[in-house]
Amino acid sequence: MEFPVIELVDRYAIAVVKQAKTNGENREEVKFYVGQLINAGIDIGHELLLELINYHSYVWDLEDDFKKCRIDSLPMEEVGKRALHIRDVGFVRQELKNKLAELYNDPVREIKK
């Protein structure tokens, strides 16, 4: 199975965060993506990949408030601001994924407009 770099690094980053946040319930998923990264020659310790993992952890925490209804007592204006913030930080994800694709000479890029 072959993924474009942008997809592989993103799926791996999400799996790593999920593993940390769920006490390792998805070990096999992380193991699968580590194998895919190694086969693709991607350094799992590369600073851009670690930054992508940190990004996903941050977004997980932001979205967790929505999922657990911790924002029910907030004014709608604040809820909207938080939702827009989550959207805006998504551009960081796109940038990191595209930088990794460029680094590993993969022509597939994520484009959002």
C-alpha positions as CSV (number, residue, x, y, z in Angstrom):
1,M,0.0,0.0,0.0
2,E,1.4,3.4,-1.0
3,F,0.3,6.7,0.3
4,P,1.4,10.2,-0.8
5,V,3.7,11.7,1.8
6,I,1.0,14.3,2.8
7,E,-1.4,11.5,3.7
8,L,1.1,9.2,5.3
9,V,2.5,11.8,7.7
10,D,-0.9,13.1,8.6
11,R,-2.3,9.7,9.3
12,Y,0.8,8.8,11.4
13,A,0.6,12.0,13.4
14,I,-3.1,11.5,14.1
15,A,-2.4,7.9,15.2
16,V,0.4,9.0,17.5
17,V,-1.8,11.6,19.2
18,K,-4.7,9.1,19.4
19,Q,-2.3,6.6,21.1
20,A,-1.2,9.2,23.6
21,K,-4.8,10.3,24.4
22,T,-6.4,6.9,24.6
23,N,-3.7,5.0,26.6
24,G,-2.3,3.1,23.6
25,E,-5.5,1.5,22.4
26,N,-4.4,1.8,18.7
27,R,-0.9,0.3,18.9
28,E,-1.3,-1.7,15.8
29,E,-2.4,1.4,13.8
30,V,0.8,3.3,14.9
31,K,2.9,0.2,14.2
32,F,1.4,0.0,10.7
33,Y,2.2,3.7,9.9
34,V,5.7,3.5,11.3
35,G,6.3,0.6,8.9
36,Q,4.9,2.7,6.0
37,L,7.1,5.7,7.0
38,I,10.2,3.5,7.2
39,N,9.4,1.9,3.8
40,A,9.0,5.4,2.3
41,G,12.3,6.5,3.8
42,I,10.7,9.1,6.0
43,D,12.5,10.0,9.2
44,I,10.0,9.5,12.1
45,G,12.1,11.9,14.2
46,H,12.2,14.7,11.7
47,E,11.4,18.0,13.3
48,L,8.6,18.8,10.8
49,L,6.9,15.5,11.5
50,L,7.2,16.1,15.3
51,E,5.8,19.6,14.8
52,L,2.8,18.0,12.9
53,I,2.2,15.6,15.8
54,N,2.3,18.6,18.2
55,Y,-0.2,20.4,16.0
56,H,-2.6,17.5,16.0
57,S,-2.3,17.2,19.7
58,Y,-3.2,20.9,20.0
59,V,-6.2,20.5,17.7
60,W,-7.3,17.4,19.6
61,D,-7.5,19.4,22.8
62,L,-9.4,22.3,21.1
63,E,-11.9,19.9,19.6
64,D,-12.2,18.0,22.8
65,D,-14.0,21.0,24.4
66,F,-16.6,20.8,21.6
67,K,-17.0,17.0,21.9
68,K,-17.4,17.1,25.6
69,C,-19.8,20.0,25.6
70,R,-17.5,22.1,27.8
71,I,-18.5,25.2,25.8
72,D,-22.3,24.9,26.3
73,S,-22.2,27.8,28.8
74,L,-20.2,30.1,26.6
75,P,-21.7,32.8,24.5
76,M,-22.2,31.9,20.8
77,E,-19.7,34.6,19.8
78,E,-17.0,32.7,21.8
79,V,-18.0,29.4,20.3
80,G,-17.8,30.9,16.9
81,K,-14.3,32.3,17.6
82,R,-13.1,29.0,18.8
83,A,-14.5,27.2,15.7
84,L,-12.8,29.8,13.4
85,H,-9.6,29.4,15.3
86,I,-9.6,25.6,14.7
87,R,-10.3,26.3,11.0
88,D,-7.4,28.8,10.9
89,V,-4.9,26.5,12.6
90,G,-5.7,24.0,9.9
91,F,-3.6,26.0,7.5
92,V,-0.6,25.1,9.7
93,R,-1.3,21.4,9.1
94,Q,-1.5,22.0,5.3
95,E,1.8,23.9,5.4
96,L,3.6,21.2,7.4
97,K,2.4,18.4,5.2
98,N,3.4,20.2,2.1
99,K,6.9,21.0,3.5
100,L,7.3,17.3,4.2
101,A,6.2,16.3,0.7
102,E,8.7,18.7,-0.7
103,L,11.4,17.4,1.5
104,Y,10.8,13.9,0.3
105,N,10.3,14.8,-3.3
106,D,6.7,13.8,-3.5
107,P,4.8,15.8,-6.1
108,V,1.4,15.5,-4.3
109,R,0.4,18.6,-2.4
110,E,-2.6,19.6,-0.3
111,I,-4.4,22.6,-1.8
112,K,-7.1,24.5,0.1
113,K,-8.7,27.7,-1.0
